[in-house]
Amino acid sequence: MTDGRSWQGNWISRLYERIRERGYDSVTAFAEDRPMASLVALAEELGPDDVAGVQVFKGLVAEAERSKKLTRLARGQLVRELSDVLPNGWPAVLDDDARMEVAIALGQWSAYTPEPLVERVRSASGALLANPPPAGWRPLGPDDELLRTLLPDDEA
């Protein structure tokens, strides 16, 4: 955990410096090479003491807005949340414990959804709960077929 150092100085320049040091030209390229890593894990890889997960996410959102790929970003964030909370995939039975885990993953996803997509993400979350995917389903990236059905690209 950082002690506030992540917000000192020009954190955007620091973030991109760390990205370039690892051979990437964008936060998106760095993150897409690690599609199941949490935002915290991505931040820790870039700088355990001075980069925060929310900074990585802010970089991802800015790049997705510029490239008109917010929907892909949202699908990718669901992959990260599911991987973190449901590492063994979608539960076979939605008992109370499993329902709580799913709610946590979907709640985190919603919390990290850019404003233009909030309603679409809520709808996709509802669809996942109403028609659960097969037991063990683990999307490996934002291009997962089920994810693309739940949250299709619509940007021009």
Secondary structure per residue as TSV (DSSP state, phi and psi in degrees):
chain	resnum	aa	ss	phi	psi
A	1	M	-	360.0	139.3
A	2	T	-	-83.8	158.5
A	3	D	-	-107.4	30.9
A	4	G	S	99.7	-9.4
A	5	R	G	-64.3	-25.2
A	6	S	G	-63.3	-24.5
A	7	W	G	-97.1	-2.1
A	8	Q	S	-80.2	145.4
A	9	G	S	69.6	-161.4
A	10	N	-	-89.3	89.0
A	11	W	H	-66.7	-29.5
A	12	I	H	-65.2	-45.6
A	13	S	H	-62.5	-41.3
A	14	R	H	-62.6	-43.7
A	15	L	H	-58.4	-49.0
A	16	Y	H	-70.5	-31.3
A	17	E	H	-61.7	-45.6
A	18	R	H	-65.0	-38.3
A	19	I	H	-62.2	-47.7
A	20	R	H	-64.6	-37.1
A	21	E	H	-58.6	-26.9
A	22	R	T	-95.4	8.0
A	23	G	T	87.6	17.8
A	24	Y	-	-113.2	153.8
A	25	D	S	-106.0	0.2
A	26	S	S	-153.2	157.2
A	27	V	H	-65.0	-36.3
A	28	T	H	-60.4	-47.5
A	29	A	H	-61.7	-43.2
A	30	F	H	-59.4	-49.5
A	31	A	H	-67.9	-38.3
A	32	E	H	-68.4	-22.3
A	33	D	T	-75.5	-9.1
A	34	R	S	-134.1	61.8
A	35	P	T	-65.3	-19.0
A	36	M	T	-107.2	2.6
A	37	A	S	-79.1	138.0
A	38	S	-	-68.0	163.2
A	39	L	H	-59.9	-38.1
A	40	V	H	-64.0	-43.6
A	41	A	H	-63.2	-40.0
A	42	L	H	-63.0	-45.0
A	43	A	H	-62.8	-42.8
A	44	E	H	-63.8	-35.0
A	45	E	H	-67.1	-34.1
A	46	L	H	-81.0	-29.4
A	47	G	-	175.2	93.0
A	48	P	T	-59.5	-21.4
A	49	D	T	-109.0	-10.8
A	50	D	T	-144.4	19.3
A	51	V	-	-132.3	132.4
A	52	A	-	-108.3	152.6
A	53	G	H	-56.4	-39.4
A	54	V	H	-65.0	-30.1
A	55	Q	H	-68.8	-41.0
A	56	V	H	-59.8	-45.5
A	57	F	H	-63.1	-41.8
A	58	K	H	-59.7	-39.8
A	59	G	H	-63.7	-42.4
A	60	L	H	-62.8	-43.6
A	61	V	H	-64.0	-45.8
A	62	A	H	-59.1	-44.0
A	63	E	H	-68.1	-39.3
A	64	A	H	-65.9	-37.0
A	65	E	H	-64.5	-44.3
A	66	R	H	-64.2	-38.6
A	67	S	H	-92.8	2.6
A	68	K	T	56.6	47.5
A	69	K	-	-128.5	39.0
A	70	L	H	-62.9	-38.1
A	71	T	H	-64.3	-41.9
A	72	R	H	-62.0	-41.3
A	73	L	H	-58.8	-45.1
A	74	A	H	-62.5	-42.6
A	75	R	H	-62.4	-41.9
A	76	G	H	-62.4	-36.3
A	77	Q	H	-69.4	-34.9
A	78	L	H	-63.9	-39.7
A	79	V	H	-57.5	-45.5
A	80	R	H	-61.9	-44.7
A	81	E	H	-67.0	-44.4
A	82	L	H	-63.9	-40.8
A	83	S	H	-62.6	-38.3
A	84	D	H	-72.4	-46.1
A	85	V	H	-90.2	-33.3
A	86	L	-	-122.3	65.8
A	87	P	T	-62.0	-20.5
A	88	N	T	-96.5	9.6
A	89	G	-	93.1	-178.4
A	90	W	S	-62.8	134.4
A	91	P	-	-65.6	146.2
A	92	A	S	-68.5	-35.9
A	93	V	S	-129.0	131.3
A	94	L	-	-91.0	69.1
A	95	D	-	-75.0	-176.7
A	96	D	H	-58.0	-44.6
A	97	D	H	-64.7	-46.1
A	98	A	H	-65.0	-40.7
A	99	R	H	-61.2	-38.1
A	100	M	H	-65.2	-44.6
A	101	E	H	-61.6	-45.3
A	102	V	H	-61.2	-43.6
A	103	A	H	-61.1	-38.9
A	104	I	H	-63.2	-48.1
A	105	A	H	-60.9	-47.0
A	106	L	H	-68.6	-34.8
A	107	G	H	-65.2	-42.9
A	108	Q	H	-62.7	-42.0
A	109	W	H	-58.5	-47.5
A	110	S	H	-61.1	-40.2
A	111	A	H	-63.4	-30.2
A	112	Y	T	-102.2	30.7
A	113	T	-	-102.7	126.1
A	114	P	-	-60.6	143.2
A	115	E	G	-46.4	-44.4
A	116	P	G	-61.4	-16.6
A	117	L	G	-109.5	2.4
A	118	V	H	-55.4	-48.7
A	119	E	H	-65.9	-39.8
A	120	R	H	-65.5	-37.8
A	121	V	H	-68.7	-40.5
A	122	R	H	-60.0	-43.5
A	123	S	H	-63.6	-43.6
A	124	A	H	-64.2	-39.2
A	125	S	H	-62.0	-44.9
A	126	G	H	-61.0	-40.7
A	127	A	H	-64.5	-38.8
A	128	L	H	-63.4	-39.2
A	129	L	H	-73.7	-38.1
A	130	A	H	-72.1	-34.9
A	131	N	S	-132.4	77.4
A	132	P	-	-58.5	145.6
A	133	P	-	-69.8	171.1
A	134	P	-	-60.0	149.1
A	135	A	T	-54.7	136.1
A	136	G	T	86.2	-3.2
A	137	W	-	-57.9	126.3
A	138	R	-	-137.1	99.1
A	139	P	-	-65.4	137.0
A	140	L	-	-98.6	-5.3
A	141	G	S	-177.0	176.0
A	142	P	T	-69.3	-9.8
A	143	D	T	-98.0	10.7
A	144	D	-	-52.1	135.3
A	145	E	H	-58.3	-45.1
A	146	L	H	-64.8	-41.5
A	147	L	H	-62.7	-39.7
A	148	R	H	-67.8	-28.3
A	149	T	H	-73.1	-44.0
A	150	L	H	-68.1	-37.6
A	151	L	S	-139.2	74.7
A	152	P	-	-68.8	153.7
A	153	D	-	-63.9	141.4
A	154	D	-	-139.6	-0.2
A	155	E	-	-72.1	148.2
A	156	A	-	-82.0	360.0
